[in-house]
Amino acid sequence: MLPFTYQRPETVAEAVDALQAGGPGTTLLAGGTTLFDLMKIGVASPSRVVDIHRVRELDHLGVANGELVIGAGARMSRVSAEPDVIRLFPAISESLWRSASQQLRNMATMGGNLMQRTRCAYFRGGEPFPCNKREPGSGCAAISGVDGGMAVLGVSDQCVATYPGDVGIALVAFDAVVDLVGPDGGRSLPFAQLNLLPGSSPEREHALLDGELITQIRVPVTPVAAASGYLKIRPRESYAFAFASAAVGVLFAGDVVGECRIGIGGVATRPWRASAAEAWLTGKPLTEDNARRAGEIALQGARPIAANEFKVELGIRTVAKALLDVAGGDR
């Protein structure tokens, strides 16, 4: 680990000033559960670390004006256990408590979770593996690699690294918005636009501008969000990243689906909204065949590599099972 300058602001304004003064080599520290790992393995080598865990303005949680409002500094464990979140957004609660150990959830913040970087073994492995995220233009070892955890949706010829988060899958399904603040003031951004597709510039992972930080996340309170759930398929039951996951919500109009939401994870380079599958399923009965067809539509356009061809079928089955599980006895 290389030497760095350490700052600990106590207000959002001070944090923004520190980011701006530090320049490109400056990194925010929230819970530290991702940054410390990256620094220890040499992937991240910031010249300045701005520790924002004492910024009380970022640590809030509640329902107001028809929205769930989550401060970027709120701990994942707190959000997952909040009664209003459990009642109004089961998929958000479930995605959080399934995402990591209790110890990590007690430390990790919501804003930090949204900004975590991929767990691609080639990205984190360093030399001798080329990685366009780590060193633009060097190549992508994962494309011809042996890691079955790579993405099949949203990939490019430059990168197939999977987005690692869980709660982001629920947020993209239920129209979350992130509020940002930077040197030029505040702005809001649909969560679906926060993470960028790799394209030809996989080193650019998010839409934050220089000097910006996330202050809070807002999610509309809707009936379909209250009728939701999160399914995570992983190599072992606990403390593992998803091979495939789905955050879904289903409302019925009589015997057919009146409204549904589908977000999928573990298979894409960013949180993935399956809008075409939602539109196809709406107005149809939620049978096993129709649930599977929705999964097939959700995975259309998949581009697997040799090591992860199984993810296409797994993703289809995950979406189908999540829909049927959430519908339960109401079908």
N, C-alpha and C positions, 0 to 999 in steps of 0.2 A: 504494500500500500504506500503510495507516494504522499509527501507532505501536502497539506492544504490549509487554507484559511477558513476559520470557523466563525460564523455569526449567529446570534440568537435574537432575532427581532421579537417584539411583543405586540405589534400591530400589523395589520395588512399593509398599511402605507409604508411602514419600515421594511417589510419583506419585499415589496415592489421596488423600493429604493435600492435595497441590497442586491436584488437580481439585476437591476439596470447598471449599477456601479460595477458589479463583478464581471459582466460581459459573458461571452459564449462559454467559458469554462465553469460557470456557476451552476450548481445543482441544489434543488430543494431537498431537505430532509424532513419527512413527516413522521411516520412510524419507524422507518429505517429497515423494514423487513425485506425490501428488495435492494435498496441502494447499498447497504453494507455487503450483501452477497456479491454484487457486481464489482464493488471496489476491491474486495478480497481476492477475486479471481482475475483482476486486472482489466475487465471489460470497461469499467467506468473509472476515470482518473480525474475527478474534478479539481480545479485549482482553488475553488471556494465552495463551501457548503453552508447553506442558509437553513438553519434549523427552525421550523415554524411550529413546533409542537406546543409552544407557549402562547401562540396567538389565539386568544379566547374567542375572538370574532368568528373563527372558523369552526368552533366546537358547539354546534347547536343541532337540534332535531325536533321536528314537530309537524303538525298539520295546520295549514293556514290558507285561507282563500281558495279552497278546493284543491290544494296541492300538498303533497308530502315534501317537506323541505329538509334536506340533509346537509349539514355543514361539511365542508371538505375535511375538517379535522376530527369529525366524529369517528370513534373507533368502530370497527366492523362488528365487534361483539355487542356493543350497545345498540346498534341499529337492528341487528338480527333479532334481539330480544325485546325490542320496543313493542308494546301491545298494539299500537295503531298500525305498525308495519305488519305484524303478524295477521291482523284482522283485514286490513285494506290492501296489502300487497304480499300475500303469501309467497309468491315466487321470489321476491326480493329477500325476504327473511330466509327462505330455504337455500337460496343461492349463496348467501353469506355464511350460514353455519356449516354448509357442506364444503366450503372453499379451503379451509385450513384447520390446523389444530387450534384449540382454545387459547393457547399461549400466543400464537401469531395473531389471532383475531382480537385479542386484548391490546395488542400493540399497533396493528395495521390500521391506517386511516382510510376513509372512503376516497378521498382525493388521491392518495398515494396508490390505492388499489387500481384506480382507473388509469394511472400513468405507468403501471408496471410493464416491464419489457418481456419479450418472449422467453420461454424456457427452451428454445431450440438448442440442442446439445452442441451444434456446430457454431452457433453464435457465442455460446458461453465457454466453448472449449479452447478458444484462442488458436494460436499456431499449433499445428500446421494447417488448420482448416480455413480455407478462404470463406469470407462472409461479407456480403454487400452491406449489411446493416452495420457491422463493426468497422469495415474498411471499404467504403464505396469503390466499386470498380474491380474488386479483387475476385469476384465470382461467388457462387453459392454451392458449397459442398453438400448441402442437404438435398439438392435436386437429384443427385445420383447416390445419395447416402442410404443408410440402413435404418434410419429412425422412423418408425411407424407413426409417430406423433405429429408429423407435419400436416399442413392444411391441404384441403382439396378445393376450397372455394376462395375466390378472391386472390388467387396466386398469380405470379407473373414469371417470366423467364429469368428474373433477377432474385426472386425470393419466394419460399414456400413456408415461411415460419408461421406458426399458429399463434393467434391471440390467446393468452393464458387464463384470462379472468373468468369469473363466474357471474358476479353481480352485474357486470356489463351486459350480459345476455338478457337479463331481466329488464334492465334499463332501456335497451334498444327496442324491446318488444312493447313497452308501455309508454313510449314517446317522452322519455326524460329529456330535460334541458340542463345544460351546465352553465352556471354564471361564472364569468371570468373577470379579472381585473388586472390592469397593466399600466404602463406609463401614460397611456392615452385615455385612461378611464376604464369603465366597465362595459361589458357586452355579454350577450347571451348567445349560446350556440346549441342547436339540437344535438343531443348526445350521439345520434347516428352519424354526425359529421365530425366528431372529435377525433376518431382514429382513421388514419389514411390507408388506402390500399397501397401495397408496395410499388406497383407499377415499375417504372425505371429508376425510382429513387427510394429504395426500401429503407434508407437511413432516416428519412422523414416519416415519423410514425404518428404524429398528431398535428392538429391544426392550431395549437397555441402559438401566439406570436412571441417574439423575443421579450422577455421580462414579464410575461403573463403568468398568473397562477389561477387555479380553480378555487373559488370561494364556497360554492354550494351546488347541490344537485336538486332539481325540482321535478317531481313526477305528478302528473294529473291524477286525482282520485276519480276512478271510474268503476262502474260495476264489473267490467271485464277484468280489471286488475285484481279485484277482490275474488274473482273466480279463477284463480291462477295457481300454478305450481311449477316446480323446477325439478327436472330429472337429469342426473349426472351419471354417466357411464365412465368408469375408470378402471385401471388395472387392479386396484385393491379398494376396499370399502372406504378407507380413510386416508387423508393426507396425500392425495395424488391428484394430478391435473387430469382434466377430462379428455378422454378419447372422443367423446361426443356428448353434447348436452342440449337441453331444450327448455326454454321458459315459455310456457303457453298459458293462455286464458281463453275460456270458452263460455259464451252465453247462448242460451237456446231461445228460439221463438217457436214454441210448440214442439214439434218433433224434429225440427231442423236447426242447424247452427245459425243463430242470428248475428253473432259477431265473434271473431276469434283473433288472437294475436299469437304469433310464433316467432321466437328468437332462437337462434341455434349457435352453439359454441363448440369448441374442441375440434372443429373441422374447417375453420375459416381464418383468414389473416386479420380479421377484425370482428367485433360483434356483428352478427348477421341477421338481418330482418327478412323473413321469408314472406314478403308481401304477396307474391303471386300465389303461394299456397293458401294464404289467408283468404284471398279473393275467391279462389276455386272452391274452398270448403264452405264458404258462407252460402246459406240457402239449401244446403244438403244435409241429410241425416248423417250423424257421426257413427257410421258403421266401421268395422275393422277394415274393410276394403277401402272405404273413403279415407280413413285415417292414414292408411299406407300410401294411397295415391297422393295425399297432401305431402307426405314425407318425400315421395319421389319428385314432386314439383319443387320442394324446398331444396333438394340436392341437384336440380338440373344445372348443367354447366360445370359440374365438378371436374377437376383435372388432377387425378391422383398420380403419384409417382409409384414406382414398383413396390416400395416398402409399405405404402398405406392404401392400397386399393380396397382393403376391407372397410375403410372408413365410409365409403359411399353407402354400402348396404347398412352399416352400423348407424350412420346418420339418419337414413330413412326409417329404420326401426325405432330409433330414439324419438324422433318426432311423432311417429304413430303411437307409441306407448305413452308418451307424455300427454297427448290429446285424450286418449282413452282413460288414462289415470285421473286426469283432472275432471273429465265428465262424470266418472264414477257411476253412481246409481241413477244419475239424472238422464242417462241416454234412453 
